[in-house]
Amino acid sequence: MIRSAPDCALPRRRALVRGEPGLGDVGLAALVALLAGLFAAPLAAATPAADAPGIVETFLRAGLMAKVVLATLAVFSLVSWAIIFSKALHLRRVDEHTVKFLEHFHRSKRFSEVSAMANRLHSSPMVGIFQTGYAEIDAQMKAGEDTEAGARYRLRSLTALERSLQRAIHLEVASLGRWTPFLATTAAAAPFIGLFGTVWGIMVAFQDIGLTGSTSLTVVAPGIAEALINTAAGLAAAIPALVAYNYFAARLRRLRLRMDDFALELLNLAERNFT
């Protein structure tokens, strides 16, 4: 049987059609190109420019007022950290000496033995309270030497001893809390100092806009960056100072309670043995 011409030419035409790209291939290539463009744009934006200024360079470019604000905040921060480290070490030594002193105080049978040991544990506030109470007891004993023999070893005024102990507690609390108000001052003032620098920097940025007549980010961004550095510096100085102040305040409150308990215990011993 002889094939017709259209039947013979049909397979060759189909072969040519298979060799050409279809609509599915073209759509896939377009989708890949679109995704590549979407991911390439954020990566290019995230890559820092070679001439982007750093923090140090931004500080050097800042105006006189911005430098004064940053220097003030740096002084506040350095002093605060020095207080934090020194106060932490001091309170640690206070706790160690207090534990040793109270152990020796409860083991001793005479006040003279405790007084001999107290000089070696001078960091404990209990030592100052005990020495004040012991001095008051000794003074009242010496004052009773001219009276009858039976009253020689008796306290003349328990109220005077209580007042002496309360005064000693106040002195010890004031000594332990020395320099901690500076932390509170830093926590309260540093954010506002940084805010002042920020407002000043924004004012300078708007002046630059007025001088150049352009609102482009290339004109506004440097001044805004300098202004925001002041805010960040203020928060960096204030947050550690605030946390440290609250921590030390809680420690001092616990120590004050222990000092009150020790003063009451000393009063009970004096009343039991010398009245």
C-alpha positions in Angstrom: 0.0 0.0 0.0 1.4 3.4 -1.0 1.3 6.1 1.7 0.1 9.5 0.9 2.4 12.5 1.2 0.8 14.0 4.3 1.3 10.7 6.1 5.0 10.6 5.2 5.7 14.1 6.2 4.0 14.0 9.6 6.7 12.2 11.6 9.4 14.6 10.4 7.3 17.6 11.5 6.7 16.1 14.9 10.5 15.6 15.3 11.1 19.2 14.6 8.5 20.3 17.1 10.1 18.1 19.9 13.4 19.8 19.4 12.1 23.3 20.1 11.5 24.6 23.8 8.0 24.4 25.0 5.9 26.8 27.1 6.7 24.8 30.3 10.5 25.3 29.8 10.1 29.0 29.3 7.9 29.5 32.4 10.4 27.5 34.6 13.3 29.7 33.4 11.4 32.8 34.1 10.5 31.6 37.6 14.2 30.8 38.4 15.2 34.2 37.2 12.6 35.9 39.3 13.6 34.0 42.5 17.3 34.8 41.8 16.5 38.5 41.6 14.4 38.4 44.8 17.2 36.8 46.8 20.0 38.8 45.3 18.5 42.1 46.2 18.4 41.6 50.0 21.9 40.0 50.0 23.2 43.0 48.2 21.5 45.4 50.6 22.8 43.4 53.6 26.4 43.6 52.4 28.0 46.7 54.0 29.4 49.2 51.7 33.2 49.6 51.7 32.9 53.2 52.7 30.3 52.8 55.5 31.6 54.6 58.6 32.0 52.6 61.8 31.2 53.6 65.4 34.7 55.1 66.0 34.6 57.0 62.7 31.1 58.3 63.5 32.3 59.5 66.9 35.2 61.3 65.2 32.9 62.9 62.7 30.5 64.0 65.4 30.2 67.6 66.5 31.5 69.2 69.7 28.2 68.8 71.6 27.9 65.1 70.7 31.5 64.4 71.8 30.8 66.2 75.1 27.7 64.1 75.7 29.5 60.9 74.8 32.5 61.7 77.0 30.1 62.5 80.0 28.3 59.2 79.5 31.7 57.4 79.3 32.8 58.9 82.6 29.5 57.9 84.2 29.8 54.4 82.9 33.4 53.9 83.9 32.8 55.1 87.5 29.7 53.0 87.8 31.6 49.8 86.7 34.4 50.6 89.2 31.8 51.0 92.0 30.1 47.7 90.9 33.3 45.7 91.0 34.6 47.2 94.2 31.3 46.9 96.0 30.8 43.3 95.0 34.2 42.4 96.3 33.6 44.3 99.5 30.2 42.7 100.2 31.7 39.3 99.6 34.4 39.9 102.2 31.7 41.3 104.5 29.7 38.1 104.3 32.7 35.9 105.0 33.8 38.0 108.0 30.3 38.1 109.3 29.9 34.3 109.3 33.2 33.8 111.0 32.5 36.5 113.7 29.1 35.1 114.5 30.4 31.6 114.9 33.1 32.8 117.3 30.6 35.0 119.1 28.3 32.1 119.8 31.1 29.8 120.9 32.7 32.4 123.3 31.7 32.6 126.9 33.1 36.1 127.7 32.9 39.4 125.9 36.6 39.9 126.3 37.3 36.8 124.1 35.0 38.1 121.4 36.7 41.5 121.6 40.1 39.9 121.1 38.9 38.1 118.0 37.0 41.1 116.5 40.0 43.0 115.3 40.8 40.3 112.8 37.4 40.4 111.3 37.0 44.2 110.9 35.1 44.0 107.6 32.0 42.6 109.3 29.5 45.3 110.4 28.8 43.1 113.5 32.3 43.9 114.7 31.6 47.6 114.9 28.2 47.0 116.6 29.8 44.7 119.2 32.7 47.0 119.9 30.3 49.9 120.4 28.1 47.8 122.8 31.1 46.5 124.6 32.5 50.0 125.1 29.2 51.2 126.5 29.0 48.2 128.9 32.6 48.8 130.0 31.9 52.6 130.5 28.8 51.9 132.6 30.8 49.3 134.7 33.6 51.8 135.4 31.0 54.4 136.3 29.6 52.1 138.9 32.9 51.5 140.7 32.3 54.3 143.1 29.0 52.8 144.2 28.4 49.8 146.4 30.2 46.6 145.6 27.0 44.8 144.6 26.2 47.3 141.8 29.7 47.3 140.3 28.9 44.7 137.6 25.5 45.9 136.8 24.3 48.1 133.9 23.1 51.5 135.0 21.0 52.1 131.9 19.9 49.5 129.4 18.3 52.2 127.3 21.7 54.0 126.8 23.1 50.7 125.6 20.3 50.3 123.1 20.8 53.9 121.8 24.5 53.1 121.4 23.8 50.0 119.3 21.3 51.8 117.1 23.8 54.6 116.4 26.4 51.9 115.5 24.0 50.3 113.1 23.3 53.6 111.4 27.1 54.1 111.0 27.6 50.7 109.6 24.7 51.0 107.1 26.0 54.3 105.9 29.5 52.9 105.5 28.2 49.8 103.5 26.1 52.0 101.3 28.8 54.4 100.3 28.9 55.2 96.6 25.8 53.3 95.8 23.8 56.5 95.3 26.0 57.3 92.4 24.6 54.1 90.7 21.1 55.4 91.2 22.2 58.8 89.8 23.7 57.2 86.7 20.6 55.0 86.2 18.3 58.1 86.4 20.4 60.7 84.6 22.2 58.8 81.8 19.2 58.2 79.6 18.2 61.8 79.7 21.8 62.9 79.0 21.8 60.6 76.0 18.3 61.9 75.0 19.7 65.5 75.1 22.5 64.4 72.7 19.9 62.8 70.4 17.7 65.9 70.3 20.8 68.0 69.6 21.9 65.7 66.8 18.4 65.8 65.2 18.5 69.6 65.3 21.8 69.6 63.5 20.4 67.2 61.0 17.5 69.5 60.2 19.9 72.4 59.9 21.9 70.4 57.3 18.6 69.8 55.4 17.9 73.5 55.4 21.4 74.4 54.2 21.5 71.8 51.5 17.9 72.0 50.5 17.7 68.2 50.1 15.8 65.6 52.1 17.7 62.7 50.8 18.8 60.0 53.2 22.4 60.6 52.2 22.1 64.1 53.8 19.9 63.1 56.8 21.4 59.7 57.8 24.8 60.9 59.2 23.2 63.3 61.6 20.6 60.8 62.7 23.2 58.2 63.2 25.2 60.5 65.5 22.1 61.3 67.4 21.1 57.7 68.0 24.6 56.8 69.2 24.0 59.2 72.1 20.8 57.4 73.0 22.5 54.0 72.9 25.4 55.2 75.0 22.9 56.6 77.6 21.1 53.3 77.9 24.4 51.4 78.0 25.5 53.4 81.0 22.1 53.4 82.8 21.0 49.7 82.5 24.0 48.1 84.4 23.9 50.9 87.0 20.2 50.3 87.6 20.6 46.5 87.9 23.6 46.8 90.2 21.9 49.4 92.4 18.8 47.2 93.0 21.1 44.2 93.7 23.2 46.1 96.3 20.1 47.6 97.8 18.7 44.2 98.4 22.0 43.0 99.9 22.1 46.0 102.2 18.6 45.4 103.4 19.4 41.8 104.3 22.5 43.0 106.2 20.5 45.6 108.0 18.1 42.9 109.3 21.1 40.8 110.5 22.5 43.8 112.3 19.2 44.4 114.0 19.0 40.8 115.1 22.5 40.9 116.4 21.9 44.1 118.4 18.8 42.5 120.0 20.8 39.4 120.8 23.5 41.6 122.4 20.9 43.5 124.4 19.4 40.2 125.7 22.8 39.0 126.8 23.6 42.3 128.6 20.2 42.3 130.3 20.6 38.7 131.4 24.1 39.0 132.8 24.5 42.6 133.9 21.1 43.7 135.3 
